[in-house]
């Protein structure tokens, strides 16, 4: 009996997760903010790009979130 309860519960959980999913990131807003950040210069540009990094990158590279690239 307990085996069927867990099976049924997992189906209900999957149904709720699929039908009530919240978007994590609005792509249009991200692209707008990214373009605005890329238009900046110097330290302001670096700070704006740091704010747009995914959380896993920021955690893994907390000491150096943006590696400056040499000027061309």
C-alpha positions as CSV (number, residue, x, y, z in Angstrom):
1,X,0.0,0.0,0.0
2,X,2.8,2.5,0.9
3,X,4.5,1.9,-2.5
4,X,1.4,3.1,-4.3
5,X,1.1,6.2,-2.1
6,X,4.6,7.3,-3.0
7,X,4.1,6.7,-6.7
8,X,0.9,8.7,-6.7
9,X,2.5,11.5,-4.7
10,X,5.4,11.7,-7.1
11,X,3.0,12.1,-10.1
12,X,1.1,14.9,-8.3
13,X,4.3,16.7,-7.6
14,X,5.5,16.4,-11.2
15,X,2.2,17.7,-12.4
16,X,2.3,20.7,-10.2
17,X,5.9,21.4,-11.1
18,X,5.2,21.3,-14.8
19,X,2.0,23.3,-14.8
20,X,2.9,26.0,-12.3
21,X,6.5,26.6,-13.3
22,X,7.6,30.2,-12.7
23,X,10.1,31.8,-15.2
24,X,13.4,32.3,-13.5
25,X,14.7,35.0,-15.8
26,X,13.0,37.2,-18.4
27,X,15.2,36.9,-21.4
28,X,14.2,40.3,-22.8
29,X,15.1,42.1,-19.6
30,X,18.4,40.3,-19.4
31,X,19.3,41.2,-23.0
32,X,18.3,44.9,-22.4
33,X,20.5,45.1,-19.2
34,X,23.3,43.3,-21.0
35,X,23.3,45.7,-23.9
36,X,23.2,48.7,-21.5
37,X,26.2,47.2,-19.5
38,X,28.2,46.6,-22.7
39,X,27.7,50.3,-23.7
40,X,29.4,51.5,-20.6
41,X,33.2,52.1,-20.3
42,X,35.9,51.2,-17.7
43,X,35.0,50.3,-14.1
44,X,31.3,51.0,-14.6
45,X,31.2,48.4,-17.4
46,X,33.0,45.8,-15.2
47,X,30.6,46.4,-12.3
48,X,27.5,46.2,-14.5
49,X,28.7,42.9,-16.0
50,X,29.5,41.5,-12.6
51,X,25.8,42.0,-11.6
52,X,24.7,40.0,-14.6
53,X,26.8,36.9,-13.9
54,X,25.0,33.7,-13.1
55,X,25.1,32.9,-9.4
56,X,27.2,29.8,-9.8
57,X,30.0,31.7,-11.5
58,X,29.9,34.4,-8.9
59,X,30.2,31.9,-6.1
60,X,33.1,30.0,-7.8
61,X,35.0,33.2,-8.6
62,X,34.2,35.5,-5.8
63,X,37.7,36.9,-5.7
64,X,37.9,37.7,-9.4
65,X,34.4,37.7,-11.0
66,X,35.5,39.4,-14.2
67,X,38.9,38.9,-15.8
68,X,39.9,42.1,-17.6
69,X,40.9,41.5,-21.2
70,X,43.8,43.4,-22.7
71,X,42.9,46.4,-24.9
72,X,43.3,45.7,-28.6
